[in-house]
Amino acid sequence: ASYNLDLMLDEVRREVVTLTDASVFYLLVCEPETRVVTHAIFVEGGDHIPLDMLGTTVHPSTMSGWIITNREPLLYQDLRAQREDTLRRGIVPRPVGPANEVRSWAGVPLMARGGELIGVLSVQDYRPYRYDSGTLDFLEQVGSHVSLGIQKMRLFEAAEAQVAENARLAQKAQAHAAAAERQTTRIELVQRIASVLSARLDQQEILEIASRELVQLFWADHTGTVLFVGEQTGVVVAEYPPTGSVGLPVSLVGNLMIDEIYATRRPLMITDIARDPRAAFSRATFRAMGITSLVVVPLISRDRIFGSISLDSYNEPLIFSSEELELMMTVATSIAAAVENAQLFAAEQEQRRTADTLREMARVISSSFNPNEVLRLILGELHKVIPYDTASIMLLDGDALRMVASRGRPGGDDVRGISLPLGGSAAGEVVRRREPLLWLAERTDGAWAEIPTAVDIRAWIGAPLIARGNMLGVLNIDLRSTGGATFRERDIEVAHTFANHAAVALENAQLYQESVARIEQELEIARRIQANLFPRELPRVAGLTMAVRCLPARETGGDFYDVIAMGARVGVIVGDVSGKSLPAAMLMAVARSTSRSEARNHETPWVVLTETNRWLVDDVPDNTFVALSYALVDPQQRRMTLASGGQLSPLLRRADGATSFVHPPPALPLGMLPDIVYGQVEIDLCPGDTLLFYTDGIVEAHNQSRALFGFDRLEALVARWGHLPPDDLIALVLVEVNRFAEGAPTHDDMTLVAVRLS
């Protein structure tokens, strides 16, 4: 077997260019100490550009030279715009290949496992702003794999050199031929093991493959792998052939074999289990398994021993040379690296799943503003990120914590009457510290010694519910079953994050309910004000028949009306205040009383509106106005005089069925500008003529498709049915508007005033 570094580097180039869409790919490999270039690839636009760099060093003023000198990544998002920065760094770009201007440039150093610099990897693009810090992260990840491949290649080259040397020595001494062949076979197996393991990301699969391969590689009868859990205990996680040992605990305390591999960080060889004192701690276990001799090899990653592999013999003593023990360490290093990669991958996958679940959880529990529903959702979603037996939520209530929701409690989830004092309780300790706490049944030390807990709880996490700095309560998470599962440090972090989301959702629901109650109270006050503004009954005026209906929306919209007897005449006021709820109702009261007073003081409608505006303009808040029309109907003179400020034009239906809108001179609503002089329009009336005054709630009513009822429908309706008595006409209009709306909610008041000349 052999490695072709050029093929490997070209494969890296193909994958990187595919993933980054780079215009230029550049990779060079150099000796760690001399910085002499041994391999180089430069591909621009898909074309390989030959370089005369092999056997030379890279000039320090180039970008690659800067990376080699400083051992740091280099990123330019726009070389044209960042030229001063290149000069400041002492970089003088030296174009290679076609004369295409490179705008984006990203490169990273290739670092060996021991920290030596062994090359540079870069991508370039003709377009600016193609790369960012994420590109550097990606290149560094690729670079780490490339570096590992280069190191393996060099290791393999060294091994091949050793094989060649052994072959040369074999010519001088035939006795060494068998050892050389055996060493060659082992090296091939080592390379195959490393290759196979590096392609796996499942820890258990890696360990099981390693166990099988080690039996073949070192002619052992059995292998067993132990991973350390903390400083006192290990667990058998893999073996070959299987004997039923997987899952058994291994004590690390007082175990001389473990002590020695910690001290020497080298393989430990015991040729006679029965006699070697280092095997005394586990001798009975070894004898029960039939093991007579073994070698224990430490698993080391990032300078940390996290496990061991034993090569066991049932018959002949295992005796290995120093070279073979070194080979064992090489294999163990590959296994350790593969295991660590698998653990990192599994941790990253778990973190990603947890983050996705937490995001979905935050969305779900924020989907409701009902506090009881939010409590139920919190406990339901919690089980997706932290498996538990029981969980509950307790909220602060004076000097106590009152349970408001529970899930999985023995005897049901009725929490009425359940509370805990802040002092002397585990949950109270969470409130005091304002941080999550973990309690385990076997812990009886420190602050936990005097704190009583439920006798059947084996493990508990208490997470504070804090929203916007306010302590709301505690989220309790319990394990009660007697299985082996327990809470981990990761569960504490997840519980804390979950509790933060839950606290915000819970506070939002509480604030929403308080806001709804406050708004309902304001709406009720506004409705009462509006109702009190309406005339209790219409005046009786000879020659006129009148009817009125005002349907307030749920959110009081500001409609008001008044019908004032002025001797033989009648004044009709129809208004609409901008805004909603209580502010609109207050302004409505002011506008109605002012316009009513001015109507009694002045004869002509334009003066009434002009004077009303003069009084209102100082009392109307900014961005608020009053749309108001005032009509004076004289049945004796058969005449109507109308002035309007922003109110809709009334509809006139003649006795013969002809309809038209009565348009006064256009003018702004009241309260917007002082010194406005309003105009008016006069029309003659005939017996049987009907005037219909209305507000925008009628014509702006919409259906489920958001289409408006509109003026045309209203006019057609009045043209057809305007002969009906005013009461019936108004009732018919409201029925047709509701039918058109198809159940769509009403957001504005609807007011209708009908006046008919007898």
C-alpha positions in Angstrom: 0.0 0.0 0.0 1.2 3.6 -0.6 -0.1 7.1 -0.5 0.0 9.5 -3.5 0.1 12.9 -2.0 -0.4 14.7 -5.3 -3.6 12.7 -5.9 -4.8 13.4 -2.4 -4.1 17.1 -2.7 -5.9 17.2 -6.1 -8.9 15.5 -4.6 -8.9 18.1 -1.8 -8.7 20.8 -4.5 -11.7 19.4 -6.4 -13.9 19.2 -3.3 -12.9 22.6 -2.0 -13.5 24.3 -5.3 -16.9 22.5 -5.6 -18.0 23.7 -2.2 -16.6 27.3 -2.4 -16.9 28.0 -6.1 -13.5 29.5 -5.9 -11.8 31.0 -9.0 -8.3 30.0 -7.8 -7.1 27.1 -5.6 -3.6 27.2 -4.1 -2.0 24.6 -1.8 1.6 24.1 -0.9 3.4 21.7 1.4 6.7 22.4 3.0 9.1 20.9 5.4 8.4 22.0 9.0 11.9 23.1 9.8 13.4 24.3 6.6 10.2 25.6 5.0 11.3 24.1 1.7 8.4 23.5 -0.6 7.9 19.8 -1.4 4.5 19.9 -3.1 2.4 22.7 -4.7 -0.9 22.9 -6.6 -2.1 26.1 -8.3 -5.4 25.8 -10.3 -7.0 28.8 -11.8 -10.3 28.6 -13.7 -9.9 24.8 -13.8 -6.4 24.9 -15.4 -3.3 23.6 -13.5 -0.6 26.3 -13.5 2.9 24.9 -13.2 5.0 26.5 -10.5 8.8 26.5 -10.1 8.6 26.4 -6.3 9.6 22.8 -5.5 12.9 22.8 -3.5 12.7 26.5 -2.7 11.3 28.6 0.1 8.3 30.9 -0.2 9.2 34.6 -0.3 8.0 36.3 3.0 6.4 39.3 1.2 3.9 37.1 -0.5 0.5 36.3 1.1 1.5 32.6 1.5 4.9 33.8 2.9 3.0 36.1 5.4 0.9 33.1 6.6 4.0 30.9 6.9 5.9 33.6 8.8 3.0 34.6 11.1 1.4 31.1 11.4 -2.0 32.8 11.2 -5.0 32.8 8.7 -5.3 35.6 6.3 -8.5 37.0 4.8 -9.1 39.8 2.3 -12.7 40.5 1.3 -11.7 43.0 -1.4 -8.0 43.2 -2.2 -8.5 46.3 -4.3 -10.2 48.2 -1.4 -7.7 46.7 1.2 -4.5 47.4 -0.6 -3.2 49.7 2.1 -3.6 46.8 4.6 -1.5 44.5 2.4 1.2 47.2 2.3 1.0 47.7 6.0 1.6 44.0 6.5 4.5 44.1 4.1 2.7 42.0 1.5 3.4 42.5 -2.2 1.0 40.2 -4.1 2.7 38.3 -6.9 0.1 37.2 -9.5 0.5 33.7 -10.9 -1.2 32.4 -14.0 -3.6 34.5 -16.2 -3.8 38.2 -15.6 -7.1 38.1 -13.9 -7.6 40.4 -10.9 -8.2 38.5 -7.7 -10.6 40.4 -5.4 -11.3 37.9 -2.6 -8.5 36.0 -0.9 -8.6 33.5 2.1 -5.8 31.3 3.3 -4.9 29.3 6.4 -1.7 27.6 7.6 -1.5 23.8 7.6 -0.5 22.8 11.1 0.8 19.3 12.1 -0.5 17.7 15.3 2.7 18.7 17.1 2.2 22.4 16.1 4.7 22.5 13.2 3.7 24.5 10.1 3.7 22.2 7.1 2.0 24.3 4.4 -0.6 26.8 3.2 -4.1 26.3 1.9 -5.9 29.2 0.1 -8.9 30.0 -2.2 -9.2 33.1 -4.3 -12.0 34.7 -6.3 -12.3 37.3 -9.0 -15.4 38.7 -7.2 -15.1 40.8 -4.0 -16.7 39.8 -0.6 -16.9 36.1 -1.4 -15.2 35.0 1.8 -15.6 35.7 5.5 -14.6 34.2 8.9 -16.8 31.2 8.1 -14.6 30.5 5.0 -11.5 30.5 7.3 -13.3 28.1 9.7 -14.1 25.8 6.7 -10.5 26.0 5.3 -9.1 25.3 8.8 -11.3 22.2 9.1 -10.2 21.1 5.6 -6.6 22.0 6.5 -6.7 19.8 9.7 -7.7 16.8 7.6 -5.1 17.6 4.9 -2.4 18.0 7.6 -3.4 14.6 9.1 -3.2 13.1 5.6 0.3 14.6 5.1 1.4 13.3 8.4 0.1 9.9 7.7 1.8 10.0 4.3 5.1 10.9 6.0 4.6 8.3 8.6 3.9 5.8 5.9 7.0 7.0 4.0 9.0 6.5 7.1 7.5 3.0 7.5 8.3 2.2 3.9 11.8 3.4 4.5 12.0 1.1 7.5 10.7 -1.8 5.4 13.4 -1.0 2.8 16.0 -0.9 5.4 14.8 -4.2 6.8 14.9 -5.7 3.4 18.5 -4.5 3.0 19.4 -5.9 6.3 17.6 -9.2 5.4 20.1 -9.6 2.6 22.8 -9.6 5.2 21.0 -11.6 7.8 18.3 -14.0 6.7 17.2 -14.3 10.3 15.7 -10.8 10.3 13.5 -11.5 7.2 10.6 -12.9 9.2 10.6 -10.0 11.6 10.7 -7.5 8.7 7.7 -9.3 7.0 5.8 -9.3 10.2 6.5 -5.6 10.8 5.4 -4.8 7.2 2.2 -6.7 7.6 1.5 -4.9 10.9 2.2 -1.5 9.4 -0.3 -2.3 6.6 -2.8 -3.3 9.2 -2.1 -0.2 11.2 -2.7 1.9 8.1 -5.9 0.0 7.3 -7.1 0.4 10.8 -6.4 4.1 10.8 -8.1 4.5 7.4 -11.2 2.5 8.5 -11.5 4.3 11.8 -11.1 7.8 10.4 -14.1 7.2 8.2 -16.4 6.3 11.1 -18.2 8.8 13.3 -20.0 6.3 15.6 -18.0 5.7 18.8 -19.3 2.1 19.4 -18.7 1.1 15.8 -15.1 2.5 16.1 -14.4 0.6 19.3 -15.8 -2.7 18.0 -13.8 -2.5 14.7 -10.6 -1.7 16.7 -11.2 -4.7 19.0 -11.4 -7.1 16.0 -8.4 -5.6 14.2 -6.2 -5.6 17.3 -6.7 -9.3 17.8 -5.4 -9.9 14.2 -2.7 -7.3 14.4 -1.0 -8.5 17.6 -2.1 -12.1 17.6 -3.9 -11.7 20.9 -6.7 -14.1 22.1 -8.9 -11.3 23.4 -9.1 -7.5 23.5 -11.1 -5.3 25.9 -11.6 -1.5 25.8 -12.3 0.5 29.0 -13.4 4.2 28.9 -12.9 6.2 32.1 -15.8 7.9 33.7 -14.4 10.5 36.0 -11.3 9.7 38.1 -12.6 6.7 40.0 -14.5 4.4 37.6 -14.2 3.0 34.1 -16.6 0.9 32.1 -15.9 -1.9 29.6 -17.4 -0.6 26.4 -16.1 -3.1 23.8 -14.4 -6.5 23.5 -13.6 -9.2 21.0 -14.4 -12.0 21.0 -17.4 -11.3 23.2 -17.4 -12.8 26.7 -20.2 -10.7 28.3 -17.9 -8.2 29.9 -19.3 -5.1 28.1 -21.0 -2.8 30.6 -19.0 -4.0 33.6 -17.5 -1.3 35.9 -13.8 -1.1 36.5 -12.5 0.6 39.6 -9.5 2.9 38.9 -8.7 3.7 42.6 -6.0 1.4 44.0 -5.4 -0.3 40.6 -1.7 -0.4 40.1 -1.9 -1.1 36.4 -4.0 2.1 35.9 -1.6 4.0 38.1 1.4 3.0 36.0 -0.1 3.9 32.6 -1.0 7.3 34.1 2.5 7.7 35.3 4.4 6.5 32.3 1.8 7.1 29.5 3.2 4.0 27.8 2.0 0.5 27.3 2.2 -1.8 30.3 3.2 -5.5 29.7 2.4 -8.2 32.3 3.7 -11.7 31.2 2.4 -13.6 34.2 -0.9 -12.5 35.8 -0.5 -15.0 38.7 2.8 -13.5 39.8 3.0 -9.9 38.8 2.0 -7.7 41.8 0.6 -5.0 39.5 -2.2 -7.4 38.5 -3.2 -8.2 42.1 -6.2 -5.7 42.1 -7.9 -7.5 39.2 -6.3 -10.9 39.4 -9.6 -12.7 40.4 -11.4 -11.2 37.4 -8.6 -12.1 35.0 -8.5 -15.7 36.2 -12.2 -16.0 35.8 -11.9 -14.9 32.2 -8.9 -17.3 31.7 -6.4 -14.5 31.0 -2.8 -15.4 31.8 -0.9 -12.5 30.2 -1.8 -9.0 28.9 -0.6 -5.7 27.6 -2.5 -2.5 28.6 -2.2 0.5 26.2 -3.4 3.9 27.2 -5.8 5.9 25.0 -4.5 9.5 24.9 -6.1 12.4 23.2 -5.1 16.1 23.7 -2.7 15.0 26.4 -5.5 13.4 28.4 -5.8 9.7 29.2 -9.4 8.8 28.8 -9.3 5.0 28.6 -7.2 1.9 27.9 -7.1 -1.1 25.6 -5.9 -4.5 26.9 -4.5 -7.3 24.6 -5.0 -10.6 26.4 -3.6 -14.1 26.1 -5.2 -17.2 27.4 -2.1 -19.4 27.0 1.3 -18.2 25.9 2.8 -15.1 27.5 2.6 -11.9 25.5 6.1 -10.6 24.9 6.6 -7.7 22.6 9.6 -5.7 21.5 9.9 -1.9 22.1 9.1 -1.4 18.5 5.9 -3.4 18.8 4.9 -1.6 21.9 5.5 1.7 20.0 3.3 0.4 17.2 0.6 -0.3 19.7 0.8 3.3 20.8 0.5 4.4 17.2 -2.6 2.3 16.8 -4.0 3.5 20.1 -3.4 7.1 19.0 -5.4 6.5 15.9 -8.2 4.9 17.9 -8.1 7.7 20.4 -8.3 10.3 17.7 -11.2 8.5 16.0 -13.0 8.1 19.3 -12.6 11.8 20.1 -13.8 12.8 16.7 -16.8 10.6 17.2 -17.5 12.1 20.6 -17.1 15.6 19.2 -19.5 14.8 16.4 -22.0 13.2 18.7 -21.8 16.2 21.0 -22.2 18.6 18.1 -25.2 16.6 16.9 -26.7 16.6 20.3 -26.2 20.3 20.7 -27.8 20.9 17.3 -30.8 18.7 18.2 -31.1 20.4 21.5 -30.9 23.9 20.0 -33.5 22.9 17.3 -35.8 21.5 20.1 -35.3 24.6 22.2 -36.2 26.9 19.3 -39.3 24.9 18.6 -40.1 24.8 22.3 -39.8 28.6 22.5 -42.1 28.9 19.5 -44.7 26.5 20.9 -44.9 27.9 24.5 -45.0 31.4 23.1 -48.0 30.5 20.9 -50.5 31.0 23.7 -51.3 33.8 26.0 -53.4 31.7 28.3 -51.3 31.2 31.5 -52.7 27.8 32.2 -52.1 26.7 28.7 -48.6 28.1 28.8 -47.9 26.1 32.0 -49.1 22.9 30.3 -47.0 23.5 27.2 -43.9 24.2 29.3 -44.0 20.9 31.1 -44.9 19.1 27.8 -42.1 20.6 25.8 -39.6 20.1 28.6 -39.8 16.3 28.3 -38.5 16.6 24.7 -35.1 18.0 25.9 -34.7 16.5 29.4 -36.4 13.1 30.0 -37.9 13.2 33.5 -40.3 11.3 35.7 -42.1 14.3 37.3 -41.8 18.0 36.8 -43.6 21.0 38.3 -43.7 24.8 38.2 -43.8 26.8 41.4 -44.4 30.6 41.5 -43.4 33.1 44.1 -46.3 33.9 46.5 -45.0 36.1 49.3 -42.6 34.2 51.4 -43.5 30.9 49.8 -43.5 29.0 46.5 -46.9 27.9 45.4 -47.2 25.0 42.9 -49.3 26.0 39.9 -48.6 23.1 37.5 -47.3 19.6 37.6 -46.9 16.6 35.3 -46.3 12.9 36.2 -46.9 13.3 39.9 -48.0 10.2 41.8 -51.7 10.5 42.5 -52.4 13.0 39.7 -51.5 16.5 38.8 -53.9 18.4 41.1 -51.6 21.0 42.7 -54.1 23.0 44.7 -52.8 23.8 48.2 -49.2 22.6 47.6 -46.6 25.2 48.6 -43.1 25.3 50.1 -41.5 27.9 52.3 -38.6 29.8 50.8 -36.4 29.0 53.7 -35.3 25.4 54.2 -36.3 24.1 50.8 -34.3 23.1 47.8 -36.5 25.2 45.5 -36.1 28.1 47.9 -32.4 27.8 47.6 -32.7 28.2 43.8 -34.6 31.4 44.4 -32.0 32.7 46.8 -29.0 31.9 44.5 -30.9 32.8 41.2 -29.1 29.9 39.4 -29.9 26.3 38.6 -29.1 23.6 41.2 -28.6 19.8 41.0 -29.4 17.5 43.8 -28.5 13.8 43.9 -29.9 11.3 46.4 -26.4 10.1 47.5 -25.3 13.7 48.3 -25.6 14.6 51.9 -22.9 17.2 52.2 -22.9 20.9 52.6 -26.0 22.9 52.1 -28.0 19.8 51.2 -27.5 18.0 54.5 -30.4 19.8 56.3 -32.8 20.3 53.4 -35.6 17.7 53.3 -36.7 16.3 49.9 -39.2 13.7 48.8 -38.0 10.3 49.7 -38.6 8.8 46.3 -36.6 11.5 44.3 -33.2 10.2 43.2 -32.2 13.3 41.2 -33.5 16.8 41.0 -32.8 19.9 39.0 -34.2 23.3 40.1 -34.0 26.0 37.5 -35.0 29.7 38.3 -37.7 31.3 36.2 -36.4 34.8 35.7 -37.9 37.2 33.1 -36.5 40.7 32.6 -34.6 40.4 35.9 -37.7 39.5 37.9 -37.8 36.2 39.8 -41.0 34.4 39.0 -40.5 31.0 40.5 -38.8 27.7 40.0 -39.0 24.9 37.5 -38.5 21.5 39.3 -37.4 18.4 37.3 -37.3 15.1 39.0 -36.0 11.5 38.4 -37.8 9.0 40.6 -37.3 5.6 38.9 -34.6 3.2 40.1 -32.9 2.8 36.7 -29.4 3.9 36.0 -30.2 7.2 34.3 -29.3 10.4 36.1 -28.9 14.1 35.3 -25.8 15.3 33.5 -24.1 18.7 33.5 -25.6 19.2 30.0 -29.1 18.8 31.5 -28.4 21.6 33.9 -27.4 23.9 31.1 -30.4 22.9 29.0 -32.7 23.3 32.0 -31.4 26.8 32.5 -31.9 27.8 28.9 -35.3 26.2 28.8 -36.3 28.0 32.0 -35.3 31.3 30.6 -37.6 30.8 27.6 -40.3 29.5 29.8 -40.1 32.4 32.1 -40.5 34.9 29.3 -43.4 33.1 27.8 -45.1 32.8 31.2 -44.6 36.5 32.0 -45.8 37.5 28.6 -49.0 35.4 29.2 -49.5 37.0 32.6 -48.9 40.5 31.2 -51.2 39.8 28.4 -54.0 38.6 30.7 -53.5 41.7 32.8 -53.5 43.9 29.7 -56.7 42.2 28.5 -58.4 42.8 31.8 -57.3 46.4 31.8 -58.5 46.9 28.2 -61.8 45.2 28.9 -62.3 47.6 31.8 -61.5 50.6 29.6 -63.8 49.2 26.9 -66.6 48.9 29.3 -66.1 52.5 30.5 -66.0 53.7 26.9 -69.1 51.8 26.0 -70.9 53.4 28.9 -69.7 56.9 27.9 -70.8 56.3 24.4 -74.2 54.9 25.4 -74.9 57.9 27.6 -74.1 60.3 24.7 -77.0 58.9 22.6 -80.4 60.6 22.9 -82.8 58.4 25.0 -85.5 59.1 22.4 -85.8 61.0 19.2 -87.7 64.3 19.2 -91.1 64.5 17.6 -91.1 67.1 14.8 -94.2 67.6 12.6 -93.6 66.6 9.0 -90.7 64.3 9.7 -90.3 60.6 10.4 -86.9 59.6 11.9 -85.0 56.5 12.9 -81.6 55.9 14.3 -79.3 52.9 15.0 -75.8 52.9 16.3 -74.0 49.6 16.7 -70.7 50.0 18.7 -67.9 47.7 17.8 -66.2 45.7 20.5 -63.5 48.3 20.6 -65.5 51.5 20.8 -64.8 53.3 17.5 -65.9 56.8 18.3 -69.2 57.1 16.5 -71.8 59.5 18.0 -75.0 61.2 16.8 -77.5 63.7 18.1 -81.0 64.8 16.9 -82.0 68.2 18.2 -85.4 69.8 18.0 -85.0 73.4 16.9 -88.7 74.5 17.0 -90.2 73.4 13.7 -86.8 72.3 12.4 -84.5 69.5 13.5 -80.7 69.4 13.7 -78.9 66.1 12.9 -75.4 65.7 14.1 -73.3 62.6 13.0 -69.7 62.3 14.1 -66.8 59.9 14.2 -63.8 60.4 16.5 -60.5 58.9 15.4 -59.0 56.4 17.8 -60.4 53.6 19.9 -61.6 52.8 23.4 -61.5 55.3 26.3 -59.5 58.2 24.7 -62.0 58.1 21.8 -65.0 58.0 24.2 -63.7 61.1 26.1 -63.1 63.1 22.9 -66.5 62.0 21.7 -68.2 63.4 24.8 -66.4 66.8 24.3 -67.2 66.9 20.6 -70.9 66.0 21.1 -71.5 68.5 23.9 -69.6 71.3 22.0 -71.4 70.7 18.7 -74.8 70.4 20.4 -74.2 73.7 22.3 -73.1 75.5 19.1 -76.1 74.2 17.2 -78.4 75.9 19.7 -76.4 79.1 19.6 -76.2 79.5 15.8 -78.7 79.3 12.9 -76.5 78.1 10.0 -74.6 74.8 9.9 -71.4 76.3 8.5 -71.2 78.6 11.6 -71.9 75.7 13.9 -69.0 73.7 12.5 -66.7 76.7 12.4 -67.3 77.6 16.0 -67.2 73.9 17.1 -63.8 73.5 15.5 -62.5 76.7 17.2 -63.4 75.3 20.6 -62.1 71.8 19.8 -58.8 72.5 18.2 -57.0 73.1 21.5 -58.5 70.0 23.2 -57.9 67.4 20.4 -54.6 65.5 21.0 -52.0 65.3 18.2 -52.8 62.9 15.4 -56.5 62.9 16.4 -59.5 64.5 14.8 -63.3 64.6 14.7 -65.2 63.9 11.5 -68.5 65.8 11.9 -71.5 66.7 9.8 -74.4 68.9 10.9 -77.6 69.1 8.9 -80.5 71.4 9.6 -83.8 70.0 8.2 -86.8 72.3 7.8 -90.0 70.3 6.9 -92.0 73.5 6.6 -89.7 75.1 4.1 -88.9 71.7 2.7 -85.2 72.4 2.8 -82.0 70.9 4.2 -78.8 72.8 4.9 -75.7 70.7 5.4 -72.1 71.4 6.5 -69.4 68.7 6.9 -65.9 68.4 8.1 -64.5 65.1 7.0 -67.7 63.2 7.4 -69.2 61.0 4.6 -71.8 62.6 2.3 -75.4 61.6 3.2 -77.5 59.7 0.7 -80.7 61.3 -0.7 -83.5 59.1 -2.1 -86.3 61.0 -3.8 -89.8 59.9 -3.6 -89.6 58.6 -7.2 -86.7 56.3 -6.3 -83.9 58.5 -7.7 -80.8 58.5 -5.5 -77.8 60.8 -5.1 -75.2 61.8 -2.6 -75.4 65.2 -1.1 -71.9 66.7 -1.3 -71.1 69.7 0.9 -67.9 71.7 0.2 -64.9 69.6 1.0 -63.2 70.4 4.3 -60.8 69.0 6.9 -62.1 67.2 10.0 -62.5 69.2 13.1 -59.6 69.7 15.5 -56.8 69.7 13.0 -56.3 73.4 12.2 -57.6 76.6 13.8 -59.4 79.3 11.8 -61.0 77.0 9.3 -64.2 78.4 7.8 -66.5 75.6 6.8 -69.0 75.9 3.8 -72.5 74.4 3.4 -74.9 73.2 0.8 -78.6 73.7 0.6 -81.1 71.3 -1.2 -84.8 71.4 -1.6 -86.9 68.5 -0.4 -90.2 67.0 -1.5 -92.7 64.9 0.4 -91.5 61.3 0.5 -87.8 62.2 0.2 -85.5 60.3 2.5 -82.1 61.3 3.9 -79.7 58.6 5.1 -76.7 59.7 7.2 -74.1 57.0 7.9 -70.5 56.5 9.2 -67.6 54.7 7.6 -68.3 51.5 9.6 -71.1 50.8 7.0 -69.2 51.3 3.7 -65.9 50.0 5.1 -67.4 46.7 6.4 -65.5 43.9 4.6 -66.0 40.2 4.0 -63.6 37.3 4.4 -62.0 38.2 1.1 -61.3 41.7 2.3 -63.7 43.2 -0.2 -65.5 46.4 1.0 -69.3 46.8 1.2 -68.8 50.2 -0.4 -70.9 53.2 -1.6 -72.3 51.5 -4.6 -73.9 48.7 -2.7 -75.3 51.1 -0.2 -76.8 53.3 -2.9 -78.3 50.4 -4.8 -79.8 49.1 -1.5 -81.4 52.5 -0.7 -82.6 52.9 -4.3 -84.5 49.6 -4.1 -85.8 49.7 -0.6 -85.8 53.3 0.3 -89.6 53.4 0.3 -89.7 51.4 3.5 -90.3 53.2 6.8 -87.0 54.6 8.2 -86.9 52.0 11.0 -87.3 49.1 8.5 -84.8 50.7 6.0 -82.1 50.9 8.7 -82.8 47.4 9.8 -82.5 46.2 6.2 -79.2 48.0 5.6 -77.7 46.4 8.7 -78.9 42.9 7.7 -77.4 43.3 4.3 -74.1 44.6 5.7 -73.9 41.6 8.1 -74.7 39.1 5.3 -72.0 40.6 3.1 -69.4 40.4 5.9 -69.8 36.6 6.1 -69.0 36.5 9.7 -65.8 38.7 9.4 -65.2 40.6 12.6 -66.4 44.2 12.9 -63.7 46.7 13.9 -65.6 50.0 13.7 -68.9 51.4 14.9 -71.8 51.4 12.5 -74.2 54.4 12.7 -77.3 55.1 10.6 -79.7 58.1 10.8 -82.8 58.1 8.5 -85.0 61.2 8.1 -88.1 61.2 5.8 -90.1 64.2 4.8 -93.8 63.3 5.3 
